[in-house]
């Protein structure tokens, strides 16, 4: 991310950032990389929109994973799993 604050980022800058967005969201980058990502977000609206989308999806998935599935859904999934197991055994 070599562009200066306020300058238009190049396609290479965006590609580099988009590869690191997941690591940034998971706090897996060192401070200098985090600073570079923040600087890029400040100057690149398309990447900021993609970042916001990724962050929203991650939050929805995290929330969904903590909520128990309804009992009827669980029963339907278990029934389907048993059906697939029977089909696999028969082939």
Secondary structure, 3 states (H helix, E strand, C coil): CCCCCCCCCCHHHHHHHHHHHHHHHCCCCCHHHHHHHHHHHHHCHHHHHHHHHHHHHHHHHHHHHHCCCCHHHHHHHHHHHHHHHHHHHHC
